[in-house]
Amino acid sequence: MPQPTITAFAQSPDRGRGLARDMAVRWALEEVGQPYAVRLVSFEEMKQPDHRSRHPFGQIPTYEQGDLALFESGAIVLHIAQSHPGLLPEGGDARMRAVMWIFAALSTVEPVIVQRSEVLLFERERPWYETRIASIEQRIEARLAELAVRLGTSEWLEGEFSAGDLMMVQVLRRLGGSDVLAANETVLAYVARGEARPAFQRAFAAQLAVFEQAKA
C-alpha cells in the first residue's frame, strides 16, 4: 500500500498550538510508525471543488491511501488504529471499550469545550458573557470530575494507552492553560502524560513547523 496523504491548514488558525484537527491524525500515524505525506491547503482551496471532493464540508483533515478517501478526524484515527497494531487492544471487549472512548471524547466531552472557545472568542462584549461562560465552565468541570473518577489512579482509560486516550487527550488540550483544567489534578496529569509521549512530540513538532514556515 502507498503511504497515506493527509490534508492540513497551510496557515493554521491555532497559531502552532497543535489544536487543529489534523493533529490527532498526525499523532495516530506517529504512534503506529506509519510514514505519511501532507497536502497543505489554504482557506480558499478548502472551499474549491477539488478539496470538497475529499471533504464535502470543506474542512480538514482528510486521509487518502490507495482507493480509500476519508474525512473526519475520529473516523481517520479509528481507521489507523484498526489497520495497525498499537492503538487498540487485541481482545474484542477491550477493543470496543477503547473505541467507545473515541466517541465519548468527540460526542460527550468536546462539544461543551468547543462551546467555551466560541464564547471566549465571539461573546466577550455581550452583556450575558459572564453568566454564560460561568455556566459553560461548570458543565466542563462536571465532565472533568466524571472523567477523573473513571481514571482514578490509572494512567490511561482502559489499561494500556489506546486511540481512545489519544482522542480524549487531544480534545482536553483545548482547555490548556485554563483554570478549569488546572483545577482538576487527575485530568491535568492525564493530559500531561499524553503530551509527553514521543509520538505526540513528533506530531506536534511537524504541525508547528508548518506554522513557522507560513509565518516566515
BELCOR-V154681 format. One record per residue. N is the residue number from 1. RES is the residue in three letters. PHI is phi in degrees with one decimal (none if undefined). PSI is psi in whole degrees, 0 to 359 (* if undefined). OMEGA is omega in radians with two decimals (none if undefined). Layout:
n:res:phi:psi:omega
N:RES:PHI:PSI:OMEGA
N:RES:PHI:PSI:OMEGA
//
This chain:
n:res:phi:psi:omega
1:MET:none:139:3.05
2:PRO:-67.3:160:3.09
3:GLN:-69.4:149:-3.13
4:PRO:-72.5:157:3.01
5:THR:-120.2:130:3.08
6:ILE:-114.5:162:3.06
7:THR:-109.1:151:-3.14
8:ALA:-149.4:164:3.11
9:PHE:-64.4:134:2.97
10:ALA:-69.7:326:3.07
11:GLN:-134.4:95:-3.00
12:SER:-72.7:133:3.09
13:PRO:-70.6:351:3.13
14:ASP:-81.3:356:3.07
15:ARG:57.4:41:3.02
16:GLY:79.4:17:-3.11
17:ARG:-89.6:0:3.12
18:GLY:72.1:32:-3.12
19:LEU:-105.4:346:3.11
20:ALA:-62.3:154:-2.94
21:ARG:-73.4:349:3.01
22:ASP:-72.0:344:-3.08
23:MET:-61.5:316:3.14
24:ALA:-62.2:322:3.14
25:VAL:-69.0:315:3.09
26:ARG:-57.7:315:-3.12
27:TRP:-60.5:314:3.13
28:ALA:-60.9:317:3.13
29:LEU:-63.9:321:3.10
30:GLU:-67.0:321:3.14
31:GLU:-61.1:322:-3.09
32:VAL:-94.8:0:3.10
33:GLY:72.7:30:-3.13
34:GLN:-97.1:114:3.04
35:PRO:-61.2:151:-3.12
36:TYR:-151.9:157:3.05
37:ALA:-105.5:157:-3.13
38:VAL:-125.1:129:3.01
39:ARG:-103.8:115:-3.14
40:LEU:-85.8:134:-3.12
41:VAL:-126.8:141:3.07
42:SER:-82.0:168:3.11
43:PHE:-61.8:325:3.11
44:GLU:-67.8:317:-3.13
45:GLU:-65.6:330:3.14
46:MET:-63.2:337:-3.10
47:LYS:-97.6:0:-3.11
48:GLN:-83.3:157:-3.10
49:PRO:-55.4:324:-3.11
50:ASP:-60.0:312:3.14
51:HIS:-73.3:323:3.14
52:ARG:-65.6:338:3.05
53:SER:-67.5:337:3.08
54:ARG:-94.4:323:-3.13
55:HIS:-133.6:103:-3.02
56:PRO:-62.4:342:-3.14
57:PHE:-97.5:6:3.05
58:GLY:65.6:42:-3.13
59:GLN:-125.6:184:3.02
60:ILE:-125.7:158:0.08
61:PRO:-94.1:169:2.88
62:THR:-125.6:166:-3.09
63:TYR:-140.4:128:3.10
64:GLU:-131.2:132:3.06
65:GLN:-150.7:113:-3.05
66:GLY:60.8:234:-3.13
67:ASP:-88.0:356:-3.09
68:LEU:-91.0:128:3.05
69:ALA:-129.0:127:-3.11
70:LEU:-129.4:154:2.90
71:PHE:-134.0:172:-3.02
72:GLU:80.5:119:-3.04
73:SER:-60.1:321:3.14
74:GLY:-63.2:317:3.12
75:ALA:-65.0:321:-3.13
76:ILE:-68.4:315:3.12
77:VAL:-61.9:319:3.11
78:LEU:-61.8:317:3.11
79:HIS:-61.6:314:3.13
80:ILE:-60.0:316:-3.12
81:ALA:-64.7:325:3.14
82:GLN:-77.4:338:-3.04
83:SER:-94.5:347:-3.08
84:HIS:-135.9:148:3.04
85:PRO:-72.9:151:3.01
86:GLY:119.3:339:-3.08
87:LEU:-115.8:356:3.07
88:LEU:-137.9:140:3.08
89:PRO:-61.7:159:3.13
90:GLU:-75.9:321:-3.10
91:GLY:-67.6:142:-3.05
92:GLY:-60.5:312:-3.11
93:ASP:-66.5:314:3.13
94:ALA:-63.8:324:3.13
95:ARG:-62.2:315:-3.12
96:MET:-69.9:329:3.08
97:ARG:-66.8:323:3.08
98:ALA:-65.2:319:3.08
99:VAL:-63.0:320:3.12
100:MET:-53.5:320:-3.09
101:TRP:-71.4:334:3.01
102:ILE:-60.5:312:-3.13
103:PHE:-67.5:322:3.12
104:ALA:-62.2:319:3.13
105:ALA:-60.4:314:-3.03
106:LEU:-82.4:330:-3.04
107:SER:-100.5:329:-3.04
108:THR:-106.4:321:-3.05
109:VAL:-94.7:317:-3.02
110:GLU:-66.8:318:-3.01
111:PRO:-54.0:316:-3.11
112:VAL:-72.9:332:3.08
113:ILE:-69.2:318:3.08
114:VAL:-65.0:321:3.10
115:GLN:-59.7:319:3.09
116:ARG:-59.9:314:3.14
117:SER:-60.1:318:-3.12
118:GLU:-66.0:320:3.12
119:VAL:-66.0:318:3.11
120:LEU:-61.5:323:-3.09
121:LEU:-78.9:319:-2.90
122:PHE:-115.6:352:-3.01
123:GLU:-124.7:12:-3.10
124:ARG:-58.8:329:-3.09
125:GLU:-91.1:1:-3.12
126:ARG:-80.9:148:-3.10
127:PRO:-64.8:337:-3.11
128:TRP:-91.9:3:-2.99
129:TYR:-55.0:308:-3.04
130:GLU:-60.9:317:-3.14
131:THR:-66.6:318:-3.08
132:ARG:-68.7:315:-3.11
133:ILE:-67.4:324:3.11
134:ALA:-64.2:319:3.14
135:SER:-64.8:316:3.14
136:ILE:-63.7:316:-3.11
137:GLU:-67.6:330:3.04
138:GLN:-64.1:320:3.11
139:ARG:-66.3:320:3.10
140:ILE:-64.7:316:3.13
141:GLU:-57.1:321:3.12
142:ALA:-65.3:317:3.11
143:ARG:-63.0:317:-3.14
144:LEU:-65.2:322:3.10
145:ALA:-63.6:319:3.10
146:GLU:-64.7:319:3.12
147:LEU:-65.9:320:3.13
148:ALA:-62.7:322:3.09
149:VAL:-62.3:317:3.13
150:ARG:-64.0:318:3.13
151:LEU:-66.8:317:-3.08
152:GLY:56.1:235:3.11
153:THR:-100.7:9:-3.13
154:SER:-78.7:151:3.07
155:GLU:-72.3:319:-3.02
156:TRP:-130.5:170:-2.99
157:LEU:-71.1:323:-3.08
158:GLU:-136.6:67:3.13
159:GLY:78.4:246:3.14
160:GLU:-74.6:158:3.06
161:PHE:-54.3:137:-3.11
162:SER:-139.9:177:3.07
163:ALA:-60.5:332:3.08
164:GLY:-64.9:318:3.07
165:ASP:-66.1:318:-3.14
166:LEU:-56.1:311:-3.10
167:MET:-70.6:322:3.14
168:MET:-65.3:314:3.13
169:VAL:-61.2:317:-3.13
170:GLN:-62.8:321:3.07
171:VAL:-63.8:314:-3.10
172:LEU:-66.7:335:3.14
173:ARG:-61.9:341:3.08
174:ARG:-65.6:344:3.09
175:LEU:-94.1:4:-3.06
176:GLY:-52.5:131:3.14
177:GLY:83.1:358:-3.10
178:SER:-89.7:154:3.07
179:ASP:-64.9:327:-3.07
180:VAL:-65.6:325:3.06
181:LEU:-78.7:317:-3.11
182:ALA:-60.0:332:-3.10
183:ALA:-73.1:343:-3.12
184:ASN:-109.4:95:-3.02
185:GLU:-63.3:325:-3.13
186:THR:-65.1:313:-3.12
187:VAL:-72.2:323:3.10
188:LEU:-59.2:316:3.13
189:ALA:-67.4:324:3.08
190:TYR:-61.0:313:3.10
191:VAL:-61.8:317:-3.14
192:ALA:-61.3:322:3.10
193:ARG:-63.8:319:3.10
194:GLY:-63.7:315:-3.12
195:GLU:-68.2:338:-3.14
196:ALA:-81.2:349:-3.11
197:ARG:-66.2:136:-3.13
198:PRO:-55.5:323:-3.14
199:ALA:-64.5:321:3.07
200:PHE:-62.4:315:-3.11
201:GLN:-60.3:320:3.11
202:ARG:-66.3:316:3.13
203:ALA:-64.0:317:3.13
204:PHE:-62.4:316:-3.14
205:ALA:-62.7:322:-3.14
206:ALA:-67.0:318:3.12
207:GLN:-69.1:320:3.12
208:LEU:-63.3:322:3.14
209:ALA:-59.8:323:3.10
210:VAL:-64.2:316:3.13
211:PHE:-63.2:316:-3.13
212:GLU:-63.8:322:3.13
213:GLN:-67.4:321:3.13
214:ALA:-67.9:328:-3.11
215:LYS:-75.9:333:-3.05
216:ALA:-67.5:*:none
//
